[in-house]
Amino acid sequence: MGYQREWFLLEIGDDIDDQSHKDLQEEYQFYQAVVNGDVDAVRKNCEQNRFVADEGVGQLSRDPVTNLKYHFVITTAMVTRLCRQKGMELEQAFRLSDFYIRKLDDLHATEQIMHLHDEMVLDFTAKMRKYRRGDTVSRHISVCKEYVYAHIKERITVDTLANELGVSSSYLSRLFKKETGSSVSGFIREQKIEMAKNMLQYSQYTIIEIANRLAFSSQSHFIQQFRELTGMTPKKYRDEHFRQKWNIVE
C-alpha cells in the first residue's frame, strides 16, 4: 500500500504535470517505419534526435544516463517483437536484441547511448527492408524493386523501370513475372496500396491527399484499386484500423 500512496501523492502534485511524453501517433509511425524497412524515415527520425530525454521520452530515472538506458531497452524490446511479428526469424530477432542490450552495459554517456540507439533501429530496419523485398536472383529485379520502394510516391510504369534499367519493357515484364510470380504493374500497385494502408492507419491525411501523394490518377481510381486489393474502401479501412494499438503478444 505504501507505493500506492506514494503514487497518489505524486499524481495529485504538480511535478507529474511537468513530464511530457511523445504523441502516440509519432511512436506508431516510427515503429511502423522500422517494421516496414523504411530506412529513410528511420534515419530522418534519428537525425532529428528524437531519442533524447528532453524531447518527450519521459523520465524513468532521475539520472539522465540511466533514464536513457531504460528507454533504450524498452525501444529494443518493442522493435524486436514487432519485427518478429512481421516475419523476422525468431532467433535472429532475439540475438540482435541481446547483442545491442549487452553493448549498452559498456556505455556511460548519453551521446554514446543515442548513437547505439540509432545503430540498433537502423540495423533492424535494414534487415526488415531486405526481408520484405525477398531474395531475388536477378540484379535487374533487385534494382527494379529498389526503384519502386524509393519512388513509391511517384507515378511508376513498366516503361519507367525498363528505361531505368536499360532493358526493354517486354524483357523486364517476362523476367519479373518469372522470378516473382507477379506482374510489374501488380507489384507497383501492391506497394502503393500497402503504403496507403499505413497512411490511413497512422496519419491524418485525407483520402484524396493520400491518393495524390501516392500519384494515383484520381481519388476514384485510388478507391477502386484499394477495394480490389483489400476488399474494402479506404474509409472503411481507416474506420477499422486508425491508430490501432500495437499487438506485441508472441
LUMGULO-534978 format. One record per residue: residue number from 1; z, y, x of N, C-alpha, C in turn. Coordinates in nm, 4 decimals. Layout:
<nodes>
 num      npz      npy      npx     capz     capy     capx      cpz      cpy      cpx
 NUM        Z        Y        X        Z        Y        X        Z        Y        X
...
</nodes>
This chain:
<nodes>
 num      npz      npy      npx     capz     capy     capx      cpz      cpy      cpx
   1   0.0000  -0.1205   0.0828   0.0000   0.0000   0.0000   0.0000   0.1263   0.0868
   2   0.0476   0.1121   0.2123   0.0544   0.2287   0.2985  -0.0826   0.2894   0.3249
   3  -0.1845   0.2040   0.3477  -0.3187   0.2540   0.3736  -0.3788   0.3181   0.2490
   4  -0.3483   0.2604   0.1323  -0.3993   0.3186   0.0081  -0.3425   0.4591  -0.0132
   5  -0.2156   0.4751   0.0173  -0.1534   0.6065   0.0022  -0.2142   0.7059   0.1007
   6  -0.2359   0.6584   0.2228  -0.2952   0.7459   0.3234  -0.4351   0.7908   0.2814
   7  -0.5129   0.6955   0.2251  -0.6477   0.7298   0.1782  -0.6422   0.8300   0.0641
   8  -0.5483   0.8101  -0.0269  -0.5367   0.9025  -0.1403  -0.5063   1.0434  -0.0920
   9  -0.4147   1.0539   0.0035  -0.3798   1.1864   0.0553  -0.4978   1.2493   0.1284
  10  -0.5741   1.1669   0.1976  -0.6922   1.2180   0.2671  -0.7980   1.2632   0.1675
  11  -0.8146   1.1863   0.0624  -0.9202   1.2147  -0.0355  -0.8950   1.3450  -0.1107
  12  -0.7680   1.3746  -0.1389  -0.7391   1.4967  -0.2135  -0.7246   1.6172  -0.1215
  13  -0.7264   1.5915   0.0106  -0.7143   1.7019   0.1053  -0.8466   1.7708   0.1284
  14  -0.8451   1.8686   0.2179  -0.9646   1.9479   0.2454  -1.0498   1.8877   0.3565
  15  -0.9880   1.8084   0.4452  -1.0600   1.7601   0.5628  -1.1790   1.6741   0.5272
  16  -1.1656   1.5911   0.4251  -1.2717   1.4981   0.3921  -1.3962   1.5703   0.3413
  17  -1.3754   1.6878   0.2808  -1.4896   1.7635   0.2304  -1.5754   1.8181   0.3422
  18  -1.5175   1.8271   0.4635  -1.5920   1.8814   0.5770  -1.6827   1.7776   0.6411
  19  -1.6711   1.6503   0.6018  -1.7505   1.5447   0.6621  -1.8802   1.5280   0.5834
  20  -1.9914   1.5531   0.6512  -2.1218   1.5396   0.5866  -2.1827   1.4046   0.6196
  21  -2.2730   1.3589   0.5351  -2.3428   1.2337   0.5563  -2.4907   1.2535   0.5270
  22  -2.5708   1.1711   0.5886  -2.7148   1.1810   0.5679  -2.7506   1.1509   0.4233
  23  -2.8580   1.2144   0.3791  -2.9110   1.1848   0.2469  -2.9605   1.0402   0.2437
  24  -2.9295   0.9675   0.1354  -2.9680   0.8276   0.1270  -3.1181   0.8079   0.1391
  25  -3.1954   0.9009   0.0838  -3.3404   0.8877   0.0900  -3.3896   0.8873   0.2347
  26  -3.3268   0.9696   0.3186  -3.3652   0.9735   0.4594  -3.3367   0.8392   0.5256
  27  -3.2220   0.7802   0.4939  -3.1894   0.6499   0.5515  -3.2853   0.5427   0.5025
  28  -3.3161   0.5441   0.3725  -3.4112   0.4475   0.3173  -3.5443   0.4561   0.3908
  29  -3.5937   0.5766   0.4089  -3.7241   0.5962   0.4714  -3.7224   0.5509   0.6169
  30  -3.6115   0.5777   0.6871  -3.6017   0.5364   0.8269  -3.6059   0.3844   0.8404
  31  -3.5229   0.3151   0.7645  -3.5206   0.1695   0.7743  -3.6521   0.1089   0.7266
  32  -3.7129   0.1722   0.6250  -3.8417   0.1230   0.5773  -3.9475   0.1371   0.6854
  33  -3.9426   0.2460   0.7611  -4.0377   0.2669   0.8705  -4.0214   0.1581   0.9772
  34  -3.8962   0.1208   1.0069  -3.8711   0.0171   1.1068  -3.9310  -0.1153   1.0614
  35  -3.8978  -0.1592   0.9410  -3.9436  -0.2913   0.8962  -4.0943  -0.2941   0.8716
  36  -4.1548  -0.1778   0.8468  -4.2999  -0.1718   0.8290  -4.3743  -0.1594   0.9613
  37  -4.2994  -0.1468   1.0709  -4.3640  -0.1342   1.2003  -4.4290   0.0005   1.2226
  38  -4.3765   0.1032   1.1561  -4.4331   0.2380   1.1672  -4.3747   0.3066   1.2913
  39  -4.4346   0.2772   1.4060  -4.3823   0.3269   1.5335  -4.3802   0.4787   1.5385
  40  -4.4863   0.5439   1.4879  -4.4949   0.6893   1.4944  -4.3806   0.7558   1.4172
  41  -4.3508   0.7046   1.2974  -4.2447   0.7630   1.2152  -4.1081   0.7433   1.2808
  42  -4.0848   0.6247   1.3357  -3.9563   0.5970   1.4005  -3.9411   0.6806   1.5270
  43  -4.0491   0.6922   1.6038  -4.0425   0.7743   1.7250  -4.0130   0.9209   1.6905
  44  -4.0749   0.9695   1.5839  -4.0506   1.1070   1.5405  -3.9042   1.1261   1.5027
  45  -3.8469   1.0281   1.4334  -3.7060   1.0345   1.3968  -3.6182   1.0407   1.5212
  46  -3.6543   0.9626   1.6222  -3.5770   0.9622   1.7476  -3.5897   1.0961   1.8189
  47  -3.7103   1.1510   1.8214  -3.7328   1.2784   1.8895  -3.6554   1.3923   1.8243
  48  -3.6279   1.3780   1.6952  -3.5514   1.4804   1.6244  -3.4008   1.4632   1.6419
  49  -3.3622   1.3636   1.7210  -3.2196   1.3384   1.7490  -3.1375   1.3217   1.6213
  50  -3.1919   1.2441   1.5272  -3.1209   1.2234   1.4017  -2.9974   1.1352   1.4199
  51  -2.9937   1.0581   1.5304  -2.8806   0.9685   1.5525  -2.7753   1.0371   1.6393
  52  -2.7125   1.1409   1.5829  -2.6033   1.2093   1.6532  -2.4960   1.2440   1.5523
  53  -2.3743   1.2535   1.5990  -2.2601   1.2712   1.5083  -2.2681   1.3993   1.4270
  54  -2.3190   1.5078   1.4861  -2.3184   1.6349   1.4137  -2.4385   1.6510   1.3220
  55  -2.5188   1.5446   1.3076  -2.6342   1.5509   1.2179  -2.6104   1.4711   1.0902
  56  -2.4855   1.4335   1.0652  -2.4560   1.3708   0.9370  -2.4392   1.2210   0.9376
  57  -2.4176   1.1595   1.0553  -2.3968   1.0151   1.0545  -2.2557   0.9786   1.0114
  58  -2.1678   1.0787   0.9992  -2.0319   1.0525   0.9538  -1.9383   1.0279   1.0703
  59  -1.8082   1.0439   1.0453  -1.7085   1.0271   1.1504  -1.6281   0.9006   1.1251
  60  -1.6470   0.8025   1.2127  -1.5723   0.6774   1.2052  -1.4630   0.6726   1.3108
  61  -1.4714   0.7615   1.4096  -1.3696   0.7712   1.5134  -1.3604   0.9167   1.5582
  62  -1.2410   0.9574   1.5987  -1.2243   1.0937   1.6485  -1.2875   1.1110   1.7861
  63  -1.3013   1.0010   1.8569  -1.3645   1.0063   1.9882  -1.5167   0.9997   1.9706
  64  -1.5924   1.0975   2.0192  -1.7373   1.1025   1.9945  -1.8129   0.9823   2.0495
  65  -1.7721   0.9303   2.1648  -1.8407   0.8142   2.2214  -1.8156   0.6900   2.1359
  66  -1.6892   0.6670   2.1008  -1.6555   0.5529   2.0158  -1.7222   0.5653   1.8797
  67  -1.7245   0.6869   1.8257  -1.7877   0.7102   1.6963  -1.9340   0.6702   1.6991
  68  -2.0045   0.7106   1.8045  -2.1470   0.6800   1.8144  -2.1692   0.5306   1.8367
  69  -2.0773   0.4666   1.9087  -2.0877   0.3221   1.9290  -2.0745   0.2471   1.7961
  70  -1.9799   0.2903   1.7134  -1.9635   0.2271   1.5823  -2.0931   0.2377   1.5017
  71  -2.1532   0.3583   1.5017  -2.2765   0.3787   1.4258  -2.3929   0.3012   1.4846
  72  -2.3905   0.2852   1.6163  -2.4950   0.2054   1.6798  -2.4894   0.0613   1.6283
  73  -2.3688   0.0052   1.6229  -2.3526  -0.1328   1.5763  -2.3962  -0.1460   1.4297
  74  -2.3606  -0.0475   1.3480  -2.3997  -0.0506   1.2065  -2.5515  -0.0475   1.1941
  75  -2.6147   0.0438   1.2670  -2.7599   0.0557   1.2607  -2.8271  -0.0726   1.3078
  76  -2.7765  -0.1291   1.4171  -2.8344  -0.2527   1.4696  -2.8224  -0.3664   1.3691
  77  -2.7069  -0.3761   1.3043  -2.6862  -0.4811   1.2042  -2.7814  -0.4651   1.0862
  78  -2.7990  -0.3414   1.0396  -2.8904  -0.3154   0.9282  -3.0340  -0.3497   0.9660
  79  -3.0761  -0.3009   1.0826  -3.2128  -0.3253   1.1281  -3.2375  -0.4752   1.1434
  80  -3.1422  -0.5458   1.2026  -3.1566  -0.6900   1.2246  -3.1776  -0.7646   1.0938
  81  -3.0939  -0.7368   0.9956  -3.1015  -0.8103   0.8693  -3.2240  -0.7722   0.7872
  82  -3.2606  -0.6456   0.7887  -3.3782  -0.6032   0.7137  -3.5064  -0.6570   0.7762
  83  -3.5132  -0.6578   0.9093  -3.6304  -0.7147   0.9766  -3.6369  -0.8651   0.9527
  84  -3.5214  -0.9304   0.9540  -3.5174  -1.0740   0.9243  -3.5710  -1.1001   0.7840
  85  -3.5310  -1.0185   0.6884  -3.5782  -1.0349   0.5509  -3.7285  -1.0186   0.5391
  86  -3.7842  -0.9311   0.6221  -3.9273  -0.9028   0.6148  -4.0108  -0.9964   0.7019
  87  -3.9469  -1.0988   0.7597  -4.0256  -1.2014   0.8262  -3.9993  -1.2247   0.9729
  88  -3.9190  -1.1417   1.0393  -3.8899  -1.1653   1.1802  -3.8147  -1.2970   1.1953
  89  -3.8524  -1.3736   1.2958  -3.7898  -1.5037   1.3182  -3.6397  -1.4873   1.3405
  90  -3.5603  -1.5750   1.2788  -3.4150  -1.5605   1.2757  -3.3544  -1.5471   1.4148
  91  -3.3871  -1.6405   1.5037  -3.3282  -1.6378   1.6369  -3.3710  -1.5154   1.7163
  92  -3.4957  -1.4752   1.7004  -3.5438  -1.3559   1.7699  -3.4661  -1.2328   1.7257
  93  -3.4467  -1.2203   1.5933  -3.3764  -1.1042   1.5391  -3.2337  -1.0960   1.5926
  94  -3.1619  -1.2061   1.5917  -3.0224  -1.2024   1.6340  -3.0066  -1.1993   1.7858
  95  -3.1003  -1.2587   1.8589  -3.0953  -1.2461   2.0057  -3.1180  -1.1011   2.0471
  96  -3.2101  -1.0359   1.9784  -3.2383  -0.8953   2.0074  -3.1165  -0.8096   1.9761
  97  -3.0543  -0.8363   1.8612  -2.9338  -0.7636   1.8218  -2.8222  -0.7827   1.9241
  98  -2.7985  -0.9080   1.9633  -2.6930  -0.9376   2.0601  -2.7195  -0.8682   2.1936
  99  -2.8456  -0.8657   2.2348  -2.8816  -0.8050   2.3629  -2.8437  -0.6574   2.3658
 100  -2.8806  -0.5835   2.2600  -2.8553  -0.4395   2.2601  -2.7075  -0.4064   2.2403
 101  -2.6368  -0.4873   2.1629  -2.4943  -0.4608   2.1446  -2.4173  -0.4893   2.2736
 102  -2.4597  -0.5915   2.3491  -2.3965  -0.6163   2.4794  -2.4245  -0.5004   2.5756
 103  -2.5456  -0.4458   2.5701  -2.5793  -0.3308   2.6543  -2.4872  -0.2128   2.6234
 104  -2.4456  -0.2044   2.4987  -2.3602  -0.0944   2.4546  -2.2266  -0.0927   2.5280
 105  -2.1777  -0.2111   2.5660  -2.0483  -0.2210   2.6343  -2.0444  -0.1410   2.7643
 106  -2.1588  -0.1273   2.8296  -2.1624  -0.0634   2.9614  -2.1830   0.0873   2.9548
 107  -2.1937   0.1426   2.8345  -2.2237   0.2850   2.8206  -2.0982   0.3641   2.7855
 108  -2.0875   0.4837   2.8441  -1.9670   0.5641   2.8256  -1.9986   0.7122   2.8024
 109  -2.1221   0.7413   2.7612  -2.1614   0.8790   2.7324  -2.2521   0.8800   2.6094
 110  -2.2381   0.9841   2.5280  -2.3163   0.9901   2.4042  -2.4656   0.9901   2.4321
 111  -2.5070   1.0567   2.5405  -2.6508   1.0620   2.5722  -2.7054   0.9228   2.6027
 112  -2.6254   0.8416   2.6713  -2.6678   0.7051   2.7025  -2.6819   0.6217   2.5757
 113  -2.5872   0.6389   2.4841  -2.5902   0.5627   2.3587  -2.7103   0.6045   2.2742
 114  -2.7374   0.7338   2.2695  -2.8533   0.7822   2.1948  -2.9820   0.7244   2.2509
 115  -2.9919   0.7190   2.3841  -3.1115   0.6639   2.4483  -3.1260   0.5154   2.4153
 116  -3.0136   0.4409   2.4209  -3.0182   0.2982   2.3887  -3.0559   0.2770   2.2423
 117  -3.0035   0.3621   2.1543  -3.0388   0.3543   2.0124  -3.1894   0.3669   1.9935
 118  -3.2485   0.4668   2.0606  -3.3925   0.4887   2.0467  -3.4712   0.3686   2.0974
 119  -3.4291   0.3126   2.2091  -3.4962   0.1941   2.2630  -3.4845   0.0767   2.1658
 120  -3.3649   0.0615   2.1076  -3.3408  -0.0507   2.0177  -3.4288  -0.0430   1.8925
 121  -3.4279   0.0712   1.8239  -3.5037   0.0798   1.6993  -3.6539   0.0738   1.7251
 122  -3.6993   0.1322   1.8363  -3.8422   0.1260   1.8689  -3.8842  -0.0157   1.9074
 123  -3.7944  -0.0902   1.9714  -3.8221  -0.2302   2.0061  -3.8383  -0.3133   1.8791
 124  -3.7438  -0.3018   1.7865  -3.7545  -0.3738   1.6598  -3.8816  -0.3327   1.5851
 125  -3.9099  -0.2029   1.5836  -4.0267  -0.1524   1.5111  -4.1560  -0.2074   1.5694
 126  -4.1666  -0.2064   1.7025  -4.2876  -0.2579   1.7672  -4.3069  -0.4062   1.7382
 127  -4.1981  -0.4815   1.7371  -4.2085  -0.6246   1.7083  -4.2474  -0.6487   1.5622
 128  -4.1959  -0.5663   1.4711  -4.2344  -0.5788   1.3309  -4.3797  -0.5377   1.3105
 129  -4.4253  -0.4387   1.3862  -4.5652  -0.3961   1.3782  -4.6572  -0.5113   1.4187
 130  -4.6206  -0.5781   1.5278  -4.7004  -0.6912   1.5738  -4.6965  -0.8055   1.4733
 131  -4.5770  -0.8317   1.4185  -4.5640  -0.9403   1.3205  -4.6482  -0.9141   1.1961
 132  -4.6426  -0.7916   1.1432  -4.7118  -0.7600   1.0189  -4.8634  -0.7641   1.0370
 133  -4.9096  -0.7414   1.1570  -5.0533  -0.7465   1.1807  -5.1029  -0.8885   1.2026
 134  -5.0139  -0.9733   1.2473  -5.0516  -1.1110   1.2715  -5.1293  -1.1253   1.4019
 135  -5.1395  -1.2462   1.4481  -5.2142  -1.2730   1.5704  -5.3613  -1.2918   1.5372
 136  -5.4465  -1.2206   1.6062  -5.5902  -1.2364   1.5866  -5.6554  -1.2687   1.7192
 137  -5.7567  -1.3534   1.7140  -5.8234  -1.3969   1.8359  -5.9152  -1.2877   1.8894
 138  -5.9859  -1.2216   1.7999  -6.0877  -1.1259   1.8415  -6.0295  -0.9874   1.8719
 139  -6.0729  -0.9326   1.9843  -6.0320  -0.7955   2.0168  -6.0836  -0.6992   1.9116
 140  -6.2017  -0.7239   1.8590  -6.2596  -0.6358   1.7579  -6.1704  -0.6271   1.6341
 141  -6.1158  -0.7405   1.5924  -6.0319  -0.7405   1.4730  -5.8997  -0.6709   1.5012
 142  -5.8443  -0.6903   1.6202  -5.7207  -0.6215   1.6576  -5.7398  -0.4708   1.6562
 143  -5.8493  -0.4249   1.7160  -5.8784  -0.2815   1.7189  -5.9046  -0.2292   1.5787
 144  -5.9726  -0.3095   1.4989  -6.0026  -0.2718   1.3606  -5.8735  -0.2502   1.2817
 145  -5.7807  -0.3423   1.2926  -5.6530  -0.3289   1.2221  -5.5749  -0.2090   1.2736
 146  -5.5769  -0.1921   1.4056  -5.5079  -0.0774   1.4653  -5.5602   0.0532   1.4081
 147  -5.6905   0.0615   1.3937  -5.7521   0.1840   1.3405  -5.7075   0.2080   1.1961
 148  -5.7047   0.1027   1.1165  -5.6653   0.1166   0.9754  -5.5207   0.1657   0.9659
 149  -5.4306   0.1062   1.0440  -5.2908   0.1482   1.0405  -5.2744   0.2930   1.0847
 150  -5.3511   0.3327   1.1863  -5.3370   0.4673   1.2420  -5.4014   0.5745   1.1546
 151  -5.4980   0.5345   1.0692  -5.5716   0.6323   0.9881  -5.5580   0.6018   0.8386
 152  -5.4418   0.5457   0.8018  -5.4222   0.4997   0.6648  -5.4358   0.6117   0.5623
 153  -5.4119   0.7368   0.6044  -5.4191   0.8490   0.5109  -5.5591   0.9111   0.5040
 154  -5.6535   0.8485   0.5718  -5.7911   0.8973   0.5700  -5.8801   0.8027   0.4900
 155  -5.9992   0.8487   0.4575  -6.0973   0.7629   0.3923  -6.1588   0.6733   0.4999
 156  -6.1447   0.5429   0.4817  -6.1940   0.4461   0.5796  -6.2934   0.3530   0.5118
 157  -6.4065   0.3321   0.5747  -6.5072   0.2399   0.5223  -6.5429   0.1374   0.6297
 158  -6.6193   0.0366   0.5905  -6.6671  -0.0626   0.6873  -6.7527   0.0062   0.7931
 159  -6.8355   0.1003   0.7505  -6.9204   0.1735   0.8453  -6.8364   0.2531   0.9447
 160  -6.7276   0.3129   0.8954  -6.6383   0.3891   0.9835  -6.5861   0.3001   1.0955
 161  -6.5385   0.1810   1.0587  -6.4820   0.0885   1.1566  -6.5897   0.0328   1.2494
 162  -6.7059   0.0021   1.1934  -6.8149  -0.0511   1.2748  -6.8581   0.0507   1.3801
 163  -6.8666   0.1771   1.3407  -6.9031   0.2823   1.4355  -6.7968   0.2980   1.5439
 164  -6.6708   0.2857   1.5041  -6.5609   0.2969   1.5998  -6.5683   0.1856   1.7040
 165  -6.6101   0.0681   1.6601  -6.6158  -0.0478   1.7484  -6.7499  -0.0623   1.8193
 166  -6.8517   0.0091   1.7712  -6.9847  -0.0023   1.8313  -7.0560  -0.1304   1.7956
 167  -7.0296  -0.1810   1.6730  -7.0967  -0.3021   1.6238  -7.1594  -0.2716   1.4886
 168  -7.2385  -0.3630   1.4391  -7.2990  -0.3427   1.3074  -7.1991  -0.3734   1.1978
 169  -7.2203  -0.3133   1.0821  -7.1306  -0.3355   0.9679  -7.1339  -0.4804   0.9232
 170  -7.2512  -0.5401   0.9243  -7.2635  -0.6793   0.8794  -7.1899  -0.7740   0.9734
 171  -7.2003  -0.7476   1.1042  -7.1302  -0.8315   1.2019  -6.9794  -0.8207   1.1831
 172  -6.9301  -0.6975   1.1701  -6.7859  -0.6770   1.1529  -6.7364  -0.7434   1.0249
 173  -6.8123  -0.7311   0.9180  -6.7719  -0.7912   0.7902  -6.7599  -0.9428   0.8024
 174  -6.8580  -1.0054   0.8677  -6.8549  -1.1515   0.8839  -6.7373  -1.1934   0.9720
 175  -6.7181  -1.1211   1.0832  -6.6107  -1.1557   1.1766  -6.4740  -1.1388   1.1123
 176  -6.4558  -1.0296   1.0402  -6.3265  -1.0031   0.9769  -6.2945  -1.1099   0.8730
 177  -6.3926  -1.1464   0.7933  -6.3726  -1.2489   0.6910  -6.3389  -1.3832   0.7552
 178  -6.4075  -1.4148   0.8648  -6.3864  -1.5421   0.9317  -6.2459  -1.5522   0.9902
 179  -6.1981  -1.4442   1.0508  -6.0707  -1.4501   1.1218  -5.9493  -1.4201   1.0354
 180  -5.9674  -1.3450   0.9267  -5.8522  -1.3077   0.8444  -5.8553  -1.3674   0.7044
 181  -5.9730  -1.4114   0.6609  -5.9852  -1.4640   0.5257  -5.9971  -1.3559   0.4207
 182  -6.0024  -1.2308   0.4641  -6.0121  -1.1176   0.3715  -6.1309  -1.0315   0.4105
 183  -6.1833  -0.9580   0.3149  -6.2900  -0.8634   0.3453  -6.2299  -0.7394   0.4094
 184  -6.3125  -0.6636   0.4799  -6.2643  -0.5409   0.5424  -6.2136  -0.4438   0.4365
 185  -6.2928  -0.4236   0.3329  -6.2537  -0.3294   0.2269  -6.1279  -0.3763   0.1559
 186  -6.1143  -0.5093   0.1401  -5.9942  -0.5627   0.0765  -5.8706  -0.5375   0.1605
 187  -5.8842  -0.5527   0.2915  -5.7719  -0.5271   0.3817  -5.7315  -0.3803   0.3774
 188  -5.8303  -0.2910   0.3814  -5.8019  -0.1464   0.3756  -5.7286  -0.1133   0.2468
 189  -5.7771  -0.1669   0.1374  -5.7139  -0.1396   0.0076  -5.5702  -0.1911   0.0044
 190  -5.5483  -0.3114   0.0555  -5.4136  -0.3691   0.0560  -5.3158  -0.2824   0.1349
 191  -5.3606  -0.2323   0.2498  -5.2726  -0.1499   0.3327  -5.2433  -0.0158   0.2664
 192  -5.3406   0.0422   0.2006  -5.3190   0.1694   0.1305  -5.2232   0.1512   0.0127
 193  -5.2402   0.0416  -0.0598  -5.1510   0.0164  -0.1736  -5.0103  -0.0140  -0.1253
 194  -4.9981  -0.0830  -0.0122  -4.8658  -0.1103   0.0440  -4.7960   0.0205   0.0811
 195  -4.8718   0.1116   0.1419  -4.8163   0.2424   0.1750  -4.7801   0.3186   0.0476
 196  -4.8643   0.3089  -0.0536  -4.8371   0.3763  -0.1812  -4.7083   0.3240  -0.2440
 197  -4.6849   0.1939  -0.2361  -4.5616   0.1355  -0.2897  -4.4395   0.1943  -0.2212
 198  -4.4471   0.2087  -0.0885  -4.3354   0.2677  -0.0152  -4.3123   0.4130  -0.0558
 199  -4.4205   0.4875  -0.0734  -4.4094   0.6281  -0.1120  -4.3526   0.6422  -0.2530
 200  -4.3927   0.5526  -0.3431  -4.3394   0.5555  -0.4797  -4.1908   0.5216  -0.4805
 201  -4.1514   0.4326  -0.3911  -4.0131   0.3873  -0.3898  -3.9203   0.4826  -0.3155
 202  -3.9693   0.5445  -0.2086  -3.8785   0.6176  -0.1209  -3.9052   0.7678  -0.1109
 203  -4.0082   0.8190  -0.1781  -4.0374   0.9621  -0.1672  -4.0427   1.0266  -0.3056
 204  -4.0529   1.1592  -0.3043  -4.0602   1.2357  -0.4282  -4.2038   1.2769  -0.4621
 205  -4.3002   1.2297  -0.3848  -4.4393   1.2670  -0.4114  -4.4810   1.2217  -0.5511
 206  -4.5576   1.3070  -0.6193  -4.6116   1.2681  -0.7493  -4.7238   1.1674  -0.7293
 207  -4.7656   1.1051  -0.8377  -4.8715   1.0041  -0.8288  -5.0016   1.0654  -0.7793
 208  -5.0338   1.1835  -0.8277  -5.1580   1.2460  -0.7815  -5.1476   1.2882  -0.6348
 209  -5.0288   1.3288  -0.5905  -5.0097   1.3632  -0.4493  -5.0258   1.2403  -0.3605
 210  -4.9749   1.1271  -0.4062  -4.9896   1.0031  -0.3296  -5.1364   0.9623  -0.3227
 211  -5.2057   0.9736  -0.4359  -5.3489   0.9409  -0.4386  -5.4259   1.0274  -0.3401
 212  -5.3930   1.1556  -0.3367  -5.4617   1.2474  -0.2452  -5.4261   1.2193  -0.0998
 213  -5.2979   1.1943  -0.0731  -5.2535   1.1724   0.0649  -5.3109   1.0435   0.1228
 214  -5.3429   0.9481   0.0380  -5.4000   0.8222   0.0851  -5.5516   0.8180   0.0686
 215  -5.6098   0.9350   0.0372  -5.7563   0.9519   0.0346  -5.8265   0.8660  -0.0692
 216  -5.7618   0.8443  -0.1847  -5.8331   0.7822  -0.2957  -5.9246   0.8870  -0.3581
 217  -6.0346   0.8417  -0.4146  -6.1337   0.9360  -0.4673  -6.0807   1.0154  -0.5856
 218  -5.9850   0.9583  -0.6587  -5.9265   1.0275  -0.7736  -5.7959   0.9593  -0.8108
 219  -5.7188   1.0268  -0.8960  -5.5939   0.9669  -0.9419  -5.6219   0.8411  -1.0241
 220  -5.7235   0.8457  -1.1080  -5.7556   0.7303  -1.1924  -5.7996   0.6109  -1.1078
 221  -5.8737   0.6384  -0.9997  -5.9152   0.5294  -0.9105  -5.7940   0.4673  -0.8414
 222  -5.7005   0.5505  -0.7990  -5.5777   0.5012  -0.7375  -5.5000   0.4135  -0.8348
 223  -5.4842   0.4599  -0.9588  -5.4093   0.3836  -1.0591  -5.4764   0.2488  -1.0847
 224  -5.6087   0.2503  -1.0928  -5.6840   0.1270  -1.1164  -5.6633   0.0272  -1.0021
 225  -5.6769   0.0763  -0.8777  -5.6601  -0.0107  -0.7609  -5.5170  -0.0625  -0.7514
 226  -5.4213   0.0226  -0.7797  -5.2805  -0.0162  -0.7737  -5.2507  -0.1251  -0.8767
 227  -5.3025  -0.1066  -0.9974  -5.2781  -0.2051  -1.1037  -5.3413  -0.3391  -1.0699
 228  -5.4600  -0.3369  -1.0105  -5.5283  -0.4618  -0.9766  -5.4500  -0.5445  -0.8743
 229  -5.3841  -0.4765  -0.7809  -5.3120  -0.5489  -0.6762  -5.1678  -0.5821  -0.7122
 230  -5.1047  -0.5009  -0.7945  -4.9624  -0.5211  -0.8238  -4.9347  -0.5687  -0.9660
 231  -5.0322  -0.5535  -1.0541  -5.0117  -0.5938  -1.1924  -4.9389  -0.4914  -1.2764
 232  -4.9172  -0.3711  -1.2197  -4.8511  -0.2656  -1.2958  -4.9031  -0.1298  -1.2507
 233  -4.8764  -0.0279  -1.3292  -4.9186   0.1063  -1.2923  -4.8232   0.1636  -1.1879
 234  -4.8669   0.2655  -1.1142  -4.7761   0.3298  -1.0190  -4.6494   0.3831  -1.0860
 235  -4.6624   0.4380  -1.2057  -4.5464   0.4915  -1.2768  -4.4445   0.3812  -1.3053
 236  -4.4934   0.2683  -1.3538  -4.4020   0.1588  -1.3848  -4.3361   0.1067  -1.2568
 237  -4.4133   0.1000  -1.1492  -4.3572   0.0536  -1.0220  -4.2457   0.1463  -0.9769
 238  -4.2687   0.2768  -0.9855  -4.1648   0.3724  -0.9460  -4.0429   0.3605  -1.0363
 239  -4.0640   0.3465  -1.1660  -3.9511   0.3336  -1.2593  -3.8634   0.2137  -1.2245
 240  -3.9257   0.1067  -1.1759  -3.8510  -0.0158  -1.1472  -3.7928  -0.0202  -1.0066
 241  -3.8527   0.0554  -0.9137  -3.8141   0.0385  -0.7736  -3.7640   0.1645  -0.7051
 242  -3.7676   0.2779  -0.7680  -3.7349   0.4033  -0.6998  -3.5946   0.3984  -0.6400
 243  -3.5885   0.4224  -0.5083  -3.4625   0.4217  -0.4331  -3.3816   0.2949  -0.4586
 244  -3.4517   0.1855  -0.4707  -3.3843   0.0576  -0.4897  -3.2919   0.0310  -0.3736
 245  -3.1737  -0.0173  -0.4030  -3.0759  -0.0404  -0.2968  -3.1243  -0.1512  -0.2043
 246  -3.0812  -0.1434  -0.0798  -3.1148  -0.2479   0.0165  -3.0500  -0.3784  -0.0254
 247  -3.1214  -0.4855  -0.0005  -3.0649  -0.6186  -0.0212  -3.0537  -0.6814   0.1157
 248  -2.9331  -0.6881   0.1691  -2.9160  -0.7362   0.3065  -2.8426  -0.8700   0.3110
 249  -2.8370  -0.9398   0.2001  -2.7704  -1.0696   0.1985  -2.8654  -1.1729   0.2553
 250  -2.8195  -1.2492   0.3496  -2.9034  -1.3526   0.4107  -2.9198  -1.4684   0.3133
</nodes>
